[in-house]
């Protein structure tokens, strides 16, 4: 695991971000995933081009890396993102079990060009009742069955 | 926008979750997206089946709903998830501009069957320096160019 970031990889992530704007393909965000000193996957923001609200650069790169390695966990991998991951992307990096994160622009920079990253970090830390999108629990007593099935499954693949 | 949840939709989400375990397809999570009183998309957790760390039920359902409607924003839609969305899925719901969230199992329930949802909520609220996955900024001065291009782009599609 590198203790200092590799400028070559970050410059590639930034170049992907700039190119994504120049071509009109999407937002100014790029990411590369590195393993053993080599890039194994790249991603750009393609929310508008692919009509997929989840298609941020990091998520796109994680999907590509999972595909390249044929597995759902990316132990041993580092991500270079041209911008600090939003909460969706940060949690995706955790679920992918990555080793380390490098970023260039910050969530405060993103706020300056009208992206919601900083807002989302504040929202997610709030209690349910104070969030902008209303959320409520229902049928709690009926839902445990699905978790009980998982707990008892002899064939499950934990992730 | 409904002020109380529709039990039929939540029972469908729970049934999807249970069925996903019974068939061995993936984790105990299902979600349905509803618009004008009708289900427009469904999703199950397919992380292990598709080798995609980001393929949680809500993310899968959001992608399907975006595809069904041909747009990247889901204004007017509500999501019924068999479990409280993790931070990745919650932020995805925000990015998709959905109206409302209903859930059945909670992040505490998920912790009881060894899923990291509650841990992730705690992690994301921490300062960078205290998180389990190391994260650091680099080449900050070189990255603004991509944001400046976005700011000045006459052809961009905001999202």
Contacts between the chains, C-beta under 8 A, distances in Angstrom:
chain1	res1	chain2	res2	distance
A	4	B	138	8.0
A	5	B	136	6.8
A	5	B	138	4.2
A	5	B	139	7.8
A	7	B	138	7.3
A	7	B	139	6.3
A	10	B	138	5.7
A	10	B	139	4.8
A	10	B	142	7.8
A	11	B	139	7.0
A	11	B	142	6.9
A	14	B	139	7.0
A	14	B	142	5.9
A	14	B	143	5.2
A	14	B	145	7.2
A	14	B	146	5.8
A	17	B	143	7.6
A	17	B	146	3.8
A	18	B	145	6.0
A	18	B	146	4.3
A	18	B	149	5.6
A	21	B	146	6.5
A	21	B	149	4.4
A	21	B	150	5.1
A	21	B	153	5.6
A	21	B	156	7.0
A	22	B	149	6.6
A	24	B	153	7.7
A	24	B	155	5.1
A	24	B	156	7.4
A	26	B	157	7.9
A	27	B	150	6.6
A	27	B	156	7.9
A	27	B	159	6.7
A	28	B	146	4.1
A	28	B	147	5.4
A	28	B	149	6.3
A	28	B	150	4.1
A	29	B	146	7.8
A	30	B	146	7.6
A	47	B	72	5.1
A	47	B	95	7.7
A	47	B	159	4.9
A	48	B	72	5.9
A	48	B	157	4.3
A	48	B	159	5.4
A	51	B	66	5.0
A	51	B	67	6.8
A	51	B	70	6.1
A	51	B	71	5.8
A	51	B	72	4.8
A	52	B	62	8.0
A	52	B	63	5.5
A	52	B	66	5.4
A	52	B	67	7.8
A	52	B	72	6.4
A	53	B	62	5.7
A	53	B	63	8.0
A	53	B	66	5.8
A	53	B	72	5.0
A	53	B	73	6.9
A	53	B	74	7.0
A	53	B	92	6.5
A	53	B	95	4.8
A	53	B	96	3.8
A	53	B	97	7.7
A	53	B	159	7.9
A	54	B	54	7.0
A	54	B	59	5.3
A	54	B	62	5.9
A	54	B	63	6.2
A	54	B	92	5.0
A	54	B	95	7.0
A	54	B	96	7.7
A	56	B	95	7.8
A	59	B	54	5.3
A	62	B	52	8.0
A	62	B	53	5.7
A	62	B	54	5.9
A	63	B	52	5.5
A	63	B	54	6.2
A	66	B	51	5.0
A	66	B	52	5.3
A	66	B	53	5.8
A	67	B	51	6.8
A	67	B	52	7.8
A	70	B	51	6.1
A	71	B	51	5.8
A	72	B	47	5.1
A	72	B	48	5.9
A	72	B	51	4.8
A	72	B	52	6.4
A	72	B	53	5.0
A	73	B	53	6.8
A	74	B	53	7.0
A	82	B	143	5.7
A	82	B	146	5.9
A	83	B	143	7.2
A	84	B	135	7.8
A	84	B	137	7.4
A	86	B	91	6.1
A	86	B	95	7.8
A	87	B	87	5.3
A	87	B	88	7.5
A	87	B	90	7.5
A	87	B	91	4.1
A	87	B	124	5.5
A	88	B	87	7.5
A	88	B	88	5.2
A	88	B	89	8.0
A	88	B	91	3.5
A	88	B	92	5.1
A	88	B	95	6.4
A	89	B	88	8.0
A	90	B	87	7.5
A	90	B	124	6.1
A	91	B	86	6.1
A	91	B	87	4.1
A	91	B	88	3.5
A	91	B	91	7.0
A	91	B	120	5.3
A	91	B	124	6.7
A	92	B	53	6.5
A	92	B	54	5.0
A	92	B	88	5.1
A	93	B	133	6.5
A	94	B	116	7.0
A	94	B	120	5.7
A	94	B	123	6.8
A	94	B	132	7.8
A	94	B	133	6.4
A	95	B	47	7.7
A	95	B	53	4.8
A	95	B	54	7.0
A	95	B	56	7.8
A	95	B	86	7.8
A	95	B	88	6.4
A	95	B	116	7.5
A	96	B	53	3.8
A	96	B	54	7.6
A	97	B	53	7.7
A	98	B	133	6.6
A	99	B	133	7.3
A	99	B	134	8.0
A	100	B	133	6.7
A	100	B	134	5.1
A	100	B	135	7.4
A	101	B	133	6.1
A	101	B	134	7.0
A	101	B	135	3.8
A	101	B	136	7.5
A	102	B	135	7.5
A	102	B	136	6.2
A	102	B	137	7.8
A	102	B	138	5.5
A	103	B	135	6.9
A	103	B	136	7.7
A	103	B	137	5.8
A	103	B	138	7.6
A	104	B	137	6.8
A	104	B	138	6.4
A	104	B	139	4.8
A	104	B	140	5.7
A	104	B	142	6.7
A	104	B	143	3.3
A	105	B	140	7.1
A	105	B	143	4.3
A	105	B	144	6.7
A	105	B	146	7.3
A	105	B	147	6.0
A	106	B	137	6.6
A	106	B	140	7.3
A	109	B	143	7.5
A	109	B	144	6.7
A	109	B	147	6.0
A	110	B	147	7.6
A	112	B	147	7.3
A	113	B	147	5.0
A	113	B	150	5.6
A	113	B	151	5.4
A	114	B	158	7.0
A	116	B	94	7.0
A	116	B	95	7.5
A	120	B	91	5.3
A	120	B	94	5.7
A	121	B	124	7.1
A	123	B	94	6.8
A	124	B	87	5.5
A	124	B	90	6.1
A	124	B	91	6.6
A	124	B	121	7.1
A	124	B	124	5.8
A	124	B	125	7.4
A	125	B	124	7.3
A	125	B	125	4.4
A	132	B	94	7.8
A	133	B	93	6.5
A	133	B	94	6.4
A	133	B	98	6.6
A	133	B	99	7.3
A	133	B	100	6.6
A	133	B	101	6.1
A	134	B	99	8.0
A	134	B	100	5.1
A	134	B	101	7.0
A	135	B	84	7.8
A	135	B	100	7.3
A	135	B	101	3.8
A	135	B	102	7.5
A	135	B	103	6.9
A	136	B	5	6.8
A	136	B	101	7.5
A	136	B	102	6.1
A	136	B	103	7.8
A	137	B	84	7.4
A	137	B	102	7.8
A	137	B	103	5.8
A	137	B	104	6.8
A	137	B	106	6.6
A	138	B	4	8.0
A	138	B	5	4.2
A	138	B	7	7.3
A	138	B	10	5.7
A	138	B	102	5.5
A	138	B	103	7.6
A	138	B	104	6.4
A	139	B	5	7.7
A	139	B	7	6.2
A	139	B	10	4.8
A	139	B	11	7.0
A	139	B	14	7.0
A	139	B	104	4.8
A	140	B	104	5.7
A	140	B	105	7.1
A	140	B	106	7.3
A	142	B	10	7.8
A	142	B	11	7.0
A	142	B	14	5.9
A	142	B	104	6.6
A	143	B	14	5.2
A	143	B	17	7.6
A	143	B	82	5.7
A	143	B	83	7.2
A	143	B	104	3.3
A	143	B	105	4.3
A	143	B	109	7.5
A	144	B	105	6.7
A	144	B	109	6.8
A	145	B	14	7.2
A	145	B	18	6.0
A	146	B	14	5.7
A	146	B	17	3.8
A	146	B	18	4.3
A	146	B	21	6.5
A	146	B	28	4.1
A	146	B	29	7.8
A	146	B	30	7.6
A	146	B	82	5.9
A	146	B	105	7.3
A	147	B	28	5.4
A	147	B	105	6.0
A	147	B	109	6.0
A	147	B	110	7.6
A	147	B	112	7.2
A	147	B	113	5.0
A	149	B	18	5.6
A	149	B	21	4.4
A	149	B	22	6.6
A	149	B	28	6.3
A	150	B	21	5.0
A	150	B	27	6.7
A	150	B	28	4.1
A	150	B	113	5.6
A	151	B	113	5.3
A	153	B	21	5.6
A	153	B	24	7.7
A	155	B	24	5.1
A	156	B	21	7.0
A	156	B	24	7.4
A	156	B	27	7.9
A	157	B	26	7.9
A	157	B	48	4.3
A	158	B	114	7.1
A	159	B	27	6.7
A	159	B	47	4.9
A	159	B	48	5.4
A	159	B	53	7.9
